[in-house]
Amino acid sequence: HGPSDVGAELILPLLIGVALGAGQPTAGSPTAYMERLYASYSEPSFNPLTHPELYFAPKLAAAIEEDSRLAKGEVGYLDGDPVCQCQDPAGLKAIVANERMIGPGKAEIRVSIGLTGYQPRPATFRLVQTKAGWKIADVSSVDEASLLRALEQSNRTQRTKQ
């Protein structure tokens, strides 16, 4: 065995492992994160808005929390769950697809969101990698180009009224 043989022994299994895993979401991938997030809805009490800091990037979490605070117990700008694009996740079926890396630690994921009694609707989630893992930085849908921008605008308007 020469020194070059040792390198080949280490590299070949690594390359085979990478090839076998190609196309599969890895545990730390944005796709895997979104799939785990949607799987959380199997728990009837799950609501990402209960603890937005766990699921949303700091800027979006802060905008969600400010919207709630400014609403003073009433319904604010955000009148539903932006992850399921619904108020009631009954019959939720989300198909997570088309992961696209858009920069270092940034990804975009398209999701088809189906609910009982409704046609599936597309939504696009922009994710950022934080020290705590992937988080949702923004959401766009047929109705809204940017949840973050809409919340920030609404919060500015509500602050001037108070």
NORZICOR-V486640 format. One record per backbone hydrogen bond with DSSP energy under -0.5 kcal/mol. NH is the residue of the N-H (numbers start at 0). CO is the residue of the C=O. Records with the same first field share a line. If there is no record, write none. Layout:
# NORZICOR-V486640
NH: CO + CO
This chain:
# NORZICOR-V486640
4: 1
5: 1
6: 2
7: 3
8: 4
9: 5
10: 6
11: 7
12: 8
13: 9
14: 10
15: 11
16: 12
17: 13
18: 14
19: 15
20: 16
21: 17 + 18
23: 20
28: 25
32: 28
33: 29
34: 30
35: 31
36: 32
37: 33
38: 34
39: 35 + 36
40: 37
41: 38
42: 39
43: 41
45: 42
49: 46
50: 46
51: 48
53: 50
54: 51
55: 51
56: 135
60: 56
61: 57
62: 58
63: 59
64: 60
65: 61
66: 62
67: 63
68: 64
69: 65
70: 66
71: 67 + 68
72: 67
73: 70
75: 77
78: 76
80: 85
81: 79
84: 80
85: 80
91: 88
92: 113
94: 111
95: 93
96: 94 + 109
99: 107
101: 105
102: 105
105: 102
106: 126
107: 99
108: 124
109: 96
110: 122
111: 94
112: 110 + 120
113: 92 + 111
115: 89
117: 114
120: 112
122: 110
123: 139
124: 108
125: 137
126: 106 + 124
127: 134
128: 104
129: 127 + 132
132: 129
134: 127
135: 54
136: 125 + 134
137: 125
139: 123
140: 143
141: 121
146: 138
149: 145
150: 146
151: 147
152: 148
153: 149
154: 150
155: 151
156: 152
157: 153
158: 154
159: 155
160: 156
161: 157 + 158
